[in-house]
């Protein structure tokens, strides 16, 4: 790999507190309901602490089922409904998604219990950091860009070993609100981790995450975690929000050629996530999208990687 610049994993968005919903903009639940949600969240965090101890000794299938169940249960405890559209490929893959909130991690793990690529600071988060470490998360030290090639090699090794890996290549959260193109992190999807998919011969699966308020039927930034916002304040907004829905749309897999350009691959994945056309014939010629299926229920003879894929999952608290 070529040398990387010092700001590769230090991107910034144009978001500030003005991107967050104003007081009264998002319908809320009564205070007693918030208290019940907090109790449920505390219970899931305690369960997560115990799970972090068990994960290293569980067989792979049981480990994946446990992580998926915990992620879905925790989302439910926060009062969030998860909707999944599409189906993951059966092969190991690099999953790439836009980044809005800490909730993104739960949403991705609820779809596919993968190894995550996360900033080093996540390791210090209560319970979630313990679980992340126990699940084999690849932590990125953004203050040491020279360590990035070694991180990419770790991701490559995981893919070659048959383990899917998930990454948020925007490198930072942003509001992703309507008409918020100016808030998008400069530089788009960072290409470094896409090299791991090329080296491992793995497909890249774009995931599109979106948050909306079911009451108003519109997109919302209630779950956004950005700027000077604190994790506790962001969690408090989510706990208070009424009928918050996060949808995970699994786009068509991209199959890069062995000599694919990671920058073109990153651009193609970003286009799929943000629904923008891919520019350039060279990009289209070196990437082979394979349509994913969206069905109500897969035939019994063709089980999906995620048993609930292709239909909506109502996990509201």
ABEGO torsion letter per residue (X at the ends): XBBBBAAAAABBBABBAAABBBBGABBBBBAAAAAAAAAAAAAAAAAAAAAAAAAAABBAAAAAAAAAAAAAAAAAAAGBBBBBBEBBBABBBBBBBBBABAAAAAAAAAABBBBBBBBAAAAABBGAAAAAAAAGBBBBBAABAAAAAAAAAAAAAAAAAGBBBBBBAAGBBBAGBBGAAAABBBGEBBAAAAAAAAAAGBBBBBBBBBBBBAAAGBBBAAABBBEABBAAAAAAAAAABBGBBBBBBBBBBBBBBAABBAAAAAAAAAAAAAGBBBBEAAAAAABBBBBBBBBABBBAABBBABAABGBBBBABX
